[in-house]
Amino acid sequence: MFLFFEKAIIGMAFLRIISGSIEILVALLILKYNDVEKALVINSSLALIGPIILILTTTIGLFGLADKISFTKMLWIFGGVACILYGVKGN
């Protein structure tokens, strides 16, 4: 039996696989350099990756639901994501 996945599901899963792979790569780089200053710089670079993946996967998911959800609800979802990003943003 063959399983057929929606394009949105495949895209979202692929982005999460890429994100996890980047996390593992960063952990290996931290171990390789064995220096706290370099580790902090490398770890800080992940601060860009997380929100980008969150926004992209949410966008793909919403495009997958575009025919099932109203435009107003899409705006609420994007607003919620924006609030999450604002709330976790460091000062």
mmCIF file of the C-alpha atoms, coordinates in Angstrom:
data_MODEL
# 
_entry.id   MODEL 
# 
loop_
_atom_site.group_PDB 
_atom_site.id 
_atom_site.type_symbol 
_atom_site.label_atom_id 
_atom_site.label_alt_id 
_atom_site.label_comp_id 
_atom_site.label_asym_id 
_atom_site.label_entity_id 
_atom_site.label_seq_id 
_atom_site.pdbx_PDB_ins_code 
_atom_site.Cartn_x 
_atom_site.Cartn_y 
_atom_site.Cartn_z 
_atom_site.occupancy 
_atom_site.B_iso_or_equiv 
_atom_site.pdbx_formal_charge 
_atom_site.auth_seq_id 
_atom_site.auth_comp_id 
_atom_site.auth_asym_id 
_atom_site.auth_atom_id 
_atom_site.pdbx_PDB_model_num 
ATOM 1  C CA . MET A 1 1  ? 0.000   0.000  0.000  1.00 0.00 ? 1  MET A CA 1 
ATOM 2  C CA . PHE A 1 2  ? 1.293   3.419  -0.939 1.00 0.00 ? 2  PHE A CA 1 
ATOM 3  C CA . LEU A 1 3  ? 0.853   6.408  1.292  1.00 0.00 ? 3  LEU A CA 1 
ATOM 4  C CA . PHE A 1 4  ? 0.223   9.712  -0.368 1.00 0.00 ? 4  PHE A CA 1 
ATOM 5  C CA . PHE A 1 5  ? 0.990   12.843 1.576  1.00 0.00 ? 5  PHE A CA 1 
ATOM 6  C CA . GLU A 1 6  ? -0.200  16.330 0.847  1.00 0.00 ? 6  GLU A CA 1 
ATOM 7  C CA . LYS A 1 7  ? 2.409   18.679 -0.559 1.00 0.00 ? 7  LYS A CA 1 
ATOM 8  C CA . ALA A 1 8  ? 2.069   20.960 2.471  1.00 0.00 ? 8  ALA A CA 1 
ATOM 9  C CA . ILE A 1 9  ? 2.793   18.072 4.849  1.00 0.00 ? 9  ILE A CA 1 
ATOM 10 C CA . ILE A 1 10 ? 5.883   17.054 2.890  1.00 0.00 ? 10 ILE A CA 1 
ATOM 11 C CA . GLY A 1 11 ? 7.128   20.658 2.825  1.00 0.00 ? 11 GLY A CA 1 
ATOM 12 C CA . MET A 1 12 ? 6.592   21.171 6.541  1.00 0.00 ? 12 MET A CA 1 
ATOM 13 C CA . ALA A 1 13 ? 8.263   17.875 7.435  1.00 0.00 ? 13 ALA A CA 1 
ATOM 14 C CA . PHE A 1 14 ? 11.191  18.635 5.122  1.00 0.00 ? 14 PHE A CA 1 
ATOM 15 C CA . LEU A 1 15 ? 11.769  22.013 6.780  1.00 0.00 ? 15 LEU A CA 1 
ATOM 16 C CA . ARG A 1 16 ? 11.718  20.400 10.228 1.00 0.00 ? 16 ARG A CA 1 
ATOM 17 C CA . ILE A 1 17 ? 14.193  17.740 9.084  1.00 0.00 ? 17 ILE A CA 1 
ATOM 18 C CA . ILE A 1 18 ? 16.487  20.480 7.772  1.00 0.00 ? 18 ILE A CA 1 
ATOM 19 C CA . SER A 1 19 ? 16.105  22.416 11.031 1.00 0.00 ? 19 SER A CA 1 
ATOM 20 C CA . GLY A 1 20 ? 16.953  19.354 13.115 1.00 0.00 ? 20 GLY A CA 1 
ATOM 21 C CA . SER A 1 21 ? 19.943  18.579 10.918 1.00 0.00 ? 21 SER A CA 1 
ATOM 22 C CA . ILE A 1 22 ? 21.237  22.117 11.395 1.00 0.00 ? 22 ILE A CA 1 
ATOM 23 C CA . GLU A 1 23 ? 20.829  21.744 15.170 1.00 0.00 ? 23 GLU A CA 1 
ATOM 24 C CA . ILE A 1 24 ? 22.851  18.513 15.132 1.00 0.00 ? 24 ILE A CA 1 
ATOM 25 C CA . LEU A 1 25 ? 25.517  20.103 12.925 1.00 0.00 ? 25 LEU A CA 1 
ATOM 26 C CA . VAL A 1 26 ? 25.822  23.030 15.332 1.00 0.00 ? 26 VAL A CA 1 
ATOM 27 C CA . ALA A 1 27 ? 26.188  20.656 18.287 1.00 0.00 ? 27 ALA A CA 1 
ATOM 28 C CA . LEU A 1 28 ? 29.004  18.857 16.461 1.00 0.00 ? 28 LEU A CA 1 
ATOM 29 C CA . LEU A 1 29 ? 30.705  22.167 15.616 1.00 0.00 ? 29 LEU A CA 1 
ATOM 30 C CA . ILE A 1 30 ? 30.530  23.229 19.255 1.00 0.00 ? 30 ILE A CA 1 
ATOM 31 C CA . LEU A 1 31 ? 32.185  19.981 20.273 1.00 0.00 ? 31 LEU A CA 1 
ATOM 32 C CA . LYS A 1 32 ? 34.795  20.332 17.529 1.00 0.00 ? 32 LYS A CA 1 
ATOM 33 C CA . TYR A 1 33 ? 35.886  23.848 18.481 1.00 0.00 ? 33 TYR A CA 1 
ATOM 34 C CA . ASN A 1 34 ? 35.818  23.148 22.243 1.00 0.00 ? 34 ASN A CA 1 
ATOM 35 C CA . ASP A 1 35 ? 35.858  26.864 23.035 1.00 0.00 ? 35 ASP A CA 1 
ATOM 36 C CA . VAL A 1 36 ? 33.136  28.660 24.977 1.00 0.00 ? 36 VAL A CA 1 
ATOM 37 C CA . GLU A 1 37 ? 33.415  31.908 23.004 1.00 0.00 ? 37 GLU A CA 1 
ATOM 38 C CA . LYS A 1 38 ? 33.183  30.148 19.643 1.00 0.00 ? 38 LYS A CA 1 
ATOM 39 C CA . ALA A 1 39 ? 30.396  27.931 20.959 1.00 0.00 ? 39 ALA A CA 1 
ATOM 40 C CA . LEU A 1 40 ? 28.421  30.989 22.004 1.00 0.00 ? 40 LEU A CA 1 
ATOM 41 C CA . VAL A 1 41 ? 28.823  32.576 18.566 1.00 0.00 ? 41 VAL A CA 1 
ATOM 42 C CA . ILE A 1 42 ? 27.807  29.369 16.807 1.00 0.00 ? 42 ILE A CA 1 
ATOM 43 C CA . ASN A 1 43 ? 24.857  28.848 19.152 1.00 0.00 ? 43 ASN A CA 1 
ATOM 44 C CA . SER A 1 44 ? 23.727  32.436 18.665 1.00 0.00 ? 44 SER A CA 1 
ATOM 45 C CA . SER A 1 45 ? 23.523  31.859 14.929 1.00 0.00 ? 45 SER A CA 1 
ATOM 46 C CA . LEU A 1 46 ? 20.666  29.450 15.653 1.00 0.00 ? 46 LEU A CA 1 
ATOM 47 C CA . ALA A 1 47 ? 18.628  32.411 16.859 1.00 0.00 ? 47 ALA A CA 1 
ATOM 48 C CA . LEU A 1 48 ? 18.000  33.181 13.186 1.00 0.00 ? 48 LEU A CA 1 
ATOM 49 C CA . ILE A 1 49 ? 17.201  29.643 12.110 1.00 0.00 ? 49 ILE A CA 1 
ATOM 50 C CA . GLY A 1 50 ? 14.399  28.890 14.609 1.00 0.00 ? 50 GLY A CA 1 
ATOM 51 C CA . PRO A 1 51 ? 12.080  31.802 13.810 1.00 0.00 ? 51 PRO A CA 1 
ATOM 52 C CA . ILE A 1 52 ? 12.658  31.432 10.065 1.00 0.00 ? 52 ILE A CA 1 
ATOM 53 C CA . ILE A 1 53 ? 11.678  27.752 10.188 1.00 0.00 ? 53 ILE A CA 1 
ATOM 54 C CA . LEU A 1 54 ? 8.651   28.605 12.361 1.00 0.00 ? 54 LEU A CA 1 
ATOM 55 C CA . ILE A 1 55 ? 7.432   31.240 9.911  1.00 0.00 ? 55 ILE A CA 1 
ATOM 56 C CA . LEU A 1 56 ? 8.044   29.057 6.849  1.00 0.00 ? 56 LEU A CA 1 
ATOM 57 C CA . THR A 1 57 ? 6.312   25.975 8.245  1.00 0.00 ? 57 THR A CA 1 
ATOM 58 C CA . THR A 1 58 ? 3.357   28.075 9.402  1.00 0.00 ? 58 THR A CA 1 
ATOM 59 C CA . THR A 1 59 ? 3.125   29.697 5.978  1.00 0.00 ? 59 THR A CA 1 
ATOM 60 C CA . ILE A 1 60 ? 3.218   26.340 4.190  1.00 0.00 ? 60 ILE A CA 1 
ATOM 61 C CA . GLY A 1 61 ? 0.576   24.973 6.558  1.00 0.00 ? 61 GLY A CA 1 
ATOM 62 C CA . LEU A 1 62 ? -1.681  27.962 5.955  1.00 0.00 ? 62 LEU A CA 1 
ATOM 63 C CA . PHE A 1 63 ? -1.309  27.664 2.198  1.00 0.00 ? 63 PHE A CA 1 
ATOM 64 C CA . GLY A 1 64 ? -2.313  24.022 2.601  1.00 0.00 ? 64 GLY A CA 1 
ATOM 65 C CA . LEU A 1 65 ? -5.419  25.164 4.471  1.00 0.00 ? 65 LEU A CA 1 
ATOM 66 C CA . ALA A 1 66 ? -6.127  28.132 2.193  1.00 0.00 ? 66 ALA A CA 1 
ATOM 67 C CA . ASP A 1 67 ? -9.299  26.622 0.787  1.00 0.00 ? 67 ASP A CA 1 
ATOM 68 C CA . LYS A 1 68 ? -10.551 25.522 4.226  1.00 0.00 ? 68 LYS A CA 1 
ATOM 69 C CA . ILE A 1 69 ? -9.873  28.609 6.359  1.00 0.00 ? 69 ILE A CA 1 
ATOM 70 C CA . SER A 1 70 ? -10.994 32.221 6.045  1.00 0.00 ? 70 SER A CA 1 
ATOM 71 C CA . PHE A 1 71 ? -8.601  35.063 5.347  1.00 0.00 ? 71 PHE A CA 1 
ATOM 72 C CA . THR A 1 72 ? -9.453  36.641 8.716  1.00 0.00 ? 72 THR A CA 1 
ATOM 73 C CA . LYS A 1 73 ? -8.428  33.474 10.565 1.00 0.00 ? 73 LYS A CA 1 
ATOM 74 C CA . MET A 1 74 ? -5.163  33.388 8.597  1.00 0.00 ? 74 MET A CA 1 
ATOM 75 C CA . LEU A 1 75 ? -4.425  36.907 9.765  1.00 0.00 ? 75 LEU A CA 1 
ATOM 76 C CA . TRP A 1 76 ? -5.129  35.869 13.364 1.00 0.00 ? 76 TRP A CA 1 
ATOM 77 C CA . ILE A 1 77 ? -2.720  32.945 13.029 1.00 0.00 ? 77 ILE A CA 1 
ATOM 78 C CA . PHE A 1 78 ? 0.034   35.139 11.577 1.00 0.00 ? 78 PHE A CA 1 
ATOM 79 C CA . GLY A 1 79 ? -0.657  37.664 14.327 1.00 0.00 ? 79 GLY A CA 1 
ATOM 80 C CA . GLY A 1 80 ? -0.256  34.902 16.903 1.00 0.00 ? 80 GLY A CA 1 
ATOM 81 C CA . VAL A 1 81 ? 3.065   33.842 15.388 1.00 0.00 ? 81 VAL A CA 1 
ATOM 82 C CA . ALA A 1 82 ? 4.195   37.471 15.431 1.00 0.00 ? 82 ALA A CA 1 
ATOM 83 C CA . CYS A 1 83 ? 3.261   37.706 19.126 1.00 0.00 ? 83 CYS A CA 1 
ATOM 84 C CA . ILE A 1 84 ? 5.245   34.533 19.877 1.00 0.00 ? 84 ILE A CA 1 
ATOM 85 C CA . LEU A 1 85 ? 8.306   35.920 18.100 1.00 0.00 ? 85 LEU A CA 1 
ATOM 86 C CA . TYR A 1 86 ? 7.960   39.260 19.868 1.00 0.00 ? 86 TYR A CA 1 
ATOM 87 C CA . GLY A 1 87 ? 7.522   37.553 23.235 1.00 0.00 ? 87 GLY A CA 1 
ATOM 88 C CA . VAL A 1 88 ? 10.663  35.447 22.950 1.00 0.00 ? 88 VAL A CA 1 
ATOM 89 C CA . LYS A 1 89 ? 12.789  38.222 21.464 1.00 0.00 ? 89 LYS A CA 1 
ATOM 90 C CA . GLY A 1 90 ? 15.595  39.188 23.800 1.00 0.00 ? 90 GLY A CA 1 
ATOM 91 C CA . ASN A 1 91 ? 16.182  42.774 24.834 1.00 0.00 ? 91 ASN A CA 1 
# 
